[in-house]
Amino acid sequence: MNRRIDISHKTVFFIAGFMALLWALYQIRDVIILLFIAIIFMSALSPIVDVLVKYKIPRVLAIALTYVVIISIIAGLVSIVITPLLEQTTNLIQTLPQTIVKIFPDESIDKAILQDQLSGLSKNILSFTLTIFNNFITIISIAVLTFYLLLERARLDQLISQFFLGNDERIKKITRKIEEKLGAWMRGQLALSLIICVVVYVVLFLLGVPYAMPLAILAGLLEVVPVIGPIISSIPAILVAYLASPVLALIVAGAFFVIQQLENHLVVPQVMRKAVGLNPLVVILAVAIGGKLLGIAGALLAVPITVVVQIITEDILREEKS
């Protein structure tokens, strides 16, 4: 017996509209990523601004003061670190061919060709750095979006509530929870990066490993990449230590192993798991999927996006059970 399936015009229009919406969102994905990053920064800075507002400081002035303090801290760190960082990084790049040849003493590796290939690496790094600093449009866009999100935070709650009449309290609760989690993730990630950077620098400095500062900063930066970041950051330090002594390389490898174990069992549980509460397997899958879909940006934002999805899903399931 043949069954006839009728599809109404409304269903066709709904599916077509939904597909068009997905296509439009994909086309403006860069803007959405910028907005999401601004929301993360807003979530991280909101508690600071709220504290200043409690002391009768106007909200605009409180946000401006927060910006001034953050910019001053960043400028101070850059002024202290940038000169020795550039010197040590340049020396590291210049000695990299000798390091590779010493580690892989293979006649098939032409040292001259390797030197030629790597001689322009410092220029490429400088060019890349200049590109980052010259890309003020993106940086300013995020800063401006964050500023207005902080300024219009209360009005945003009212605007969101208007779209969900009858469920406004529920939506406000979800929004606040997402904001708390994103802010906690951002602050926790910054704390982790700073802790790892300082610990790695102290360990490498005490062991007498050359280029301790750039290697430590690399470790701090790669701490942002979940799971694999700390592993990748240990490889250059081990290779540099191998130049001095294979024994020193083993000690450095052991030191990084101990740091990662302490991080995984002491630092991360106290800083990150209380903030986002995601299972490590979920984090690995999220990073892999995010990296596949959106590259580096997707991998970096995979955890906060997963946190948002988790909060919304939990609320939907809780609502269905009740």
C-alpha positions in Angstrom: 0.0 0.0 0.0 1.5 3.3 -1.1 1.4 6.1 1.3 1.2 9.7 0.2 3.1 12.3 2.2 1.9 15.8 1.9 4.2 18.7 2.8 2.5 22.0 3.4 3.7 25.3 1.9 4.5 26.5 5.4 6.9 23.6 6.0 8.6 24.3 2.7 9.0 28.0 3.5 10.2 27.2 7.0 12.9 24.8 5.8 14.0 27.2 3.0 14.1 30.1 5.5 16.1 28.1 8.0 18.6 27.0 5.4 18.9 30.6 4.2 19.5 31.7 7.8 22.3 29.1 8.2 23.8 30.3 5.0 23.7 33.9 6.1 25.2 33.1 9.5 28.0 31.2 7.7 28.7 34.2 5.5 29.1 36.5 8.5 30.9 34.0 10.7 33.9 36.3 11.1 31.6 39.0 12.6 29.9 36.4 14.8 33.3 35.3 16.1 34.3 38.9 16.9 31.0 39.4 18.7 31.5 36.2 20.7 35.0 37.2 21.7 33.6 40.6 22.8 31.0 38.8 24.9 33.7 36.7 26.6 35.7 39.9 27.4 32.5 41.5 28.6 31.8 38.6 30.9 35.3 38.7 32.3 35.3 42.4 33.0 31.8 42.7 34.3 32.6 41.9 37.9 35.4 44.5 38.0 33.1 47.2 36.5 30.2 46.2 38.9 32.5 46.6 41.9 33.5 50.1 40.8 29.9 51.0 40.2 29.1 50.0 43.8 31.5 52.7 44.9 29.2 55.3 43.2 31.5 55.6 40.1 29.5 56.2 36.9 29.4 53.1 34.7 31.1 54.9 31.8 33.9 56.1 34.0 34.2 52.6 35.6 34.6 51.0 32.2 37.1 53.6 31.1 39.2 53.1 34.3 39.1 49.3 33.8 40.4 49.8 30.2 43.1 52.2 31.4 44.4 49.8 34.0 44.4 46.8 31.6 46.2 48.8 28.9 48.7 50.1 31.4 49.5 46.6 32.7 49.9 45.3 29.1 52.1 48.3 28.2 54.3 47.8 31.3 54.8 44.1 30.6 55.6 44.7 27.0 58.2 47.4 27.9 59.9 45.1 30.4 59.8 41.9 28.3 60.1 43.0 24.7 63.8 43.9 24.5 65.2 40.7 26.1 62.5 38.7 24.3 63.6 40.0 20.9 67.3 39.4 21.6 66.8 35.8 22.9 64.3 34.9 20.1 66.8 36.2 17.5 69.6 34.2 19.0 67.4 31.1 19.2 66.5 31.4 15.5 70.2 31.9 14.5 71.2 28.7 16.4 68.3 26.6 15.3 70.1 25.1 12.3 73.0 23.9 14.5 70.4 22.5 16.9 68.6 20.5 14.2 71.9 19.2 12.7 73.2 18.2 16.1 70.0 16.3 16.9 69.6 14.8 13.5 73.2 14.2 12.2 72.1 13.0 8.9 74.1 13.7 5.7 70.8 14.2 3.9 70.3 17.3 5.8 72.2 20.1 4.1 73.1 22.6 6.7 73.6 25.4 4.1 70.2 24.9 2.7 68.7 24.7 6.2 70.5 28.0 7.1 69.2 29.7 4.0 65.6 28.5 4.7 65.8 29.7 8.3 67.7 32.9 7.8 64.5 34.6 6.7 62.5 33.2 9.6 63.3 36.1 11.9 62.1 38.5 9.1 58.9 36.4 8.7 58.3 36.5 12.5 58.9 40.3 12.5 56.5 40.6 9.5 53.9 38.5 11.3 54.3 40.6 14.5 53.9 43.8 12.5 50.8 42.3 10.9 49.3 41.6 14.3 50.0 45.2 15.5 48.9 46.7 12.2 45.6 44.9 12.4 44.1 47.6 14.6 40.7 47.3 13.0 40.0 43.9 14.6 41.5 44.9 18.0 39.6 48.2 18.1 36.4 46.4 17.0 36.6 44.0 19.8 37.5 46.7 22.3 34.6 48.9 21.1 32.1 46.0 21.1 33.2 45.0 24.6 32.8 48.6 25.8 29.3 49.0 24.5 28.3 45.5 25.8 29.5 46.5 29.2 27.7 49.9 29.0 24.4 48.5 27.6 24.4 45.3 29.7 21.1 46.1 31.5 19.4 47.2 28.3 20.6 44.0 26.6 18.7 42.0 29.3 15.5 44.0 28.6 16.0 43.5 24.8 16.4 39.8 25.2 13.4 39.5 27.4 11.2 41.2 24.8 12.0 38.4 22.4 11.0 35.8 24.9 7.8 37.1 26.5 6.5 34.7 29.2 10.0 33.1 29.6 11.9 36.3 30.4 13.0 35.2 33.9 14.2 31.9 32.5 16.1 33.5 29.7 17.7 36.0 32.1 18.8 33.2 34.3 20.4 31.3 31.4 22.1 34.5 30.2 23.5 35.2 33.6 24.8 31.7 33.9 26.4 31.8 30.5 28.0 35.2 31.4 29.4 33.8 34.6 30.8 30.7 33.0 32.4 32.6 30.1 33.9 35.2 32.5 35.2 32.4 34.7 36.7 30.6 31.7 38.5 33.8 30.5 39.9 34.7 33.9 40.8 31.1 34.6 42.6 30.9 31.3 44.6 34.1 31.9 45.5 32.8 35.3 46.7 29.5 34.0 48.8 31.1 31.2 50.4 33.4 33.7 51.1 30.7 36.2 52.6 28.3 33.6 54.7 31.2 32.1 56.2 32.1 35.5 56.8 28.5 36.5 58.4 27.5 33.2 60.7 30.6 33.3 61.8 29.9 36.8 62.5 26.3 36.1 64.4 26.9 32.9 66.4 29.8 34.4 67.4 27.7 37.4 68.5 24.8 35.1 70.5 27.2 33.0 68.6 26.6 29.8 69.2 29.3 27.2 66.4 31.4 25.9 64.3 30.8 29.0 62.1 33.9 28.5 60.8 33.2 24.9 60.4 29.5 25.8 58.4 30.4 28.9 56.2 33.0 27.0 55.6 30.3 24.3 54.5 27.9 27.1 52.2 30.5 28.5 50.7 31.3 25.1 50.2 27.7 24.1 48.5 27.1 27.5 45.4 28.6 25.8 45.3 25.6 23.5 43.6 22.9 25.5 45.2 19.5 26.0 47.9 19.6 23.3 49.2 23.1 23.9 51.4 22.2 26.9 52.9 19.2 25.1 53.8 21.3 22.0 55.4 24.0 24.2 57.8 21.5 25.8 59.4 20.3 22.5 61.4 23.5 21.8 62.7 23.7 25.4 63.8 20.1 25.2 65.6 20.6 21.9 67.4 23.8 23.1 68.5 21.9 26.3 69.8 19.1 24.2 72.3 21.5 22.7 74.0 21.9 26.0 73.7 18.3 27.2 71.5 15.2 26.6 71.2 14.9 30.4 69.9 18.5 30.6 67.4 17.6 27.9 66.1 14.7 30.0 65.9 16.9 33.1 64.0 19.6 31.2 61.6 16.9 29.8 61.1 15.6 33.3 60.5 19.1 34.6 57.9 19.7 31.9 56.3 16.4 32.8 56.1 17.3 36.5 54.7 20.8 35.6 52.0 19.2 33.4 51.1 16.7 36.1 50.8 19.4 38.8 48.8 21.5 36.3 46.5 18.7 35.5 45.9 17.5 39.1 46.2 20.7 41.1 46.1 23.9 39.1 43.5 23.0 36.4 41.0 21.4 38.9 41.1 24.4 41.1 41.0 27.1 38.4 39.2 25.6 35.3 37.0 22.8 36.3 35.2 24.9 38.9 34.8 27.5 36.2 33.4 25.4 33.3 33.0 21.9 34.6 33.6 20.1 31.3 34.7 16.5 31.0 38.2 16.3 29.5 37.0 14.0 26.7 34.4 16.6 25.8 37.1 19.2 25.7 39.3 17.1 23.3 36.3 16.5 21.0 35.3 20.1 21.1 38.8 21.3 20.2 39.1 18.8 17.4 35.7 19.8 15.9 36.3 23.5 16.4 39.7 23.3 14.7 38.3 21.4 11.8 35.4 23.9 11.2 37.1 27.2 12.0 40.8 26.5 12.2 42.8 28.1 15.1 40.0 30.4 16.1 37.6 27.4 16.3 40.1 25.5 18.5 40.6 28.4 20.9 36.9 29.2 21.2 35.8 25.5 21.3 35.6 25.3 25.1 33.5 28.5 25.7 31.2 27.6 22.8 30.8 24.1 24.3 30.0 25.7 27.7 27.2 27.8 26.1 25.8 24.8 24.4 26.0 22.7 27.6 24.1 25.4 29.6 21.3 25.7 27.1 21.0 21.9 26.6 20.8 21.4 30.4 18.1 24.0 30.7 16.0 22.4 27.9 16.3 18.9 29.4 15.5 20.2 32.9 12.4 22.0 31.5 11.2 18.9 29.7 11.6 16.8 32.9 9.6 19.3 34.9 
